[in-house]
Amino acid sequence: MVTLSEAPTAGDRRGRARRATWALALLTLLAAWGSLATGASGISLLDALGRLISGEGLSLQEQVVLWQIRLPRLATGLLVGASLAVSGAVMQGLFRNPLADPGLVGVGAGAGLGAVLAIVLGGLLPAALAGWFGMHLVPIAAFLGGWAATLILYRVSTRAGRTSVATMLLAGIALGALAGAATGVLVYAADDQQLRDLTFWNLGSLAGASWAKLSIAAPIMAIAMLGTLGLARGLNGLALGEAAAAHMGIPVQRMKNLAILCVAAATGAAVAVSGGIGFIGIVVPHLLRLSTGPDHRHLLPNAALLGAALLVGADMIARSILAPAELPIGIVTALMGAPVFLWILLRRRGLLDL
């Protein structure tokens, strides 16, 4: 039994959280290095860096592989992983439930429906309009679908200027079911090629990463994640309950609005460029709460680092395990996250003494 004198103090937790930040930053750098060095082309990153340092320069193939394929893929993986993990941390703090997920607000389901609409019905657009959207049609449709779902959810759960978290949870489940049903109808009407595209998109992948796509999604994800940093104090206060947070001088309703806005923007943009990737938003924040404490001042930046490192690592596995082919990254994150999620559930129920 742990006595009061043996219990960890707030200072201990802060010190542990700071040490975790440095360790996670190093882990993220190692994952980034591994991502740039991994690929079916067989190009060595060390050799390429050596030639750059010596002034020899890179061959055309090396330039294309490193600057146009691997680097945008790495940047996308870092931003998407960080966005999903930070969104999960915010949702868990907002719902005061360590098993909450960004999907609870319906952003993922709405984005998925938008993408399916673009894939299945995109051919019905006028040629001039389809040409103007080009390869951005599916990401833009996914982002708009996520935002539409969020706006509907906010309207349903807000009355007299106050947002009910419980109503938001129930409405999010209903909205997700409705979007899933509409997606099922479109999948039934899709042809073989569209079904192949839908399957790959729903399972998530960074294979289509490019600077052009990232130029649209990256500012949205970055601004949304920076916005969550201002929520740390409010989320800490909300852990004591809405009434207690209000007595502490925290503008609870404004904080809820900002939290929903940031989660919708970050998750919508992430899903738009990578497809459906699960478990990052659930597992990462919860593991950090267990190891470094619930203080969101440290939890949010650490979640960004761990989420980025995990997704980049999962992408390396997806590219390597069946090279030169690659698995959808959602399969890898599910294989990594599902056992951890099951362990969390069993541990919370007291079935595991770990």
Order of alpha helices (4+ residues) and beta strands (2+ residues): alpha-alpha-alpha-alpha-alpha-alpha-alpha-beta-beta-alpha-alpha-alpha-alpha-alpha-alpha-alpha-alpha-alpha
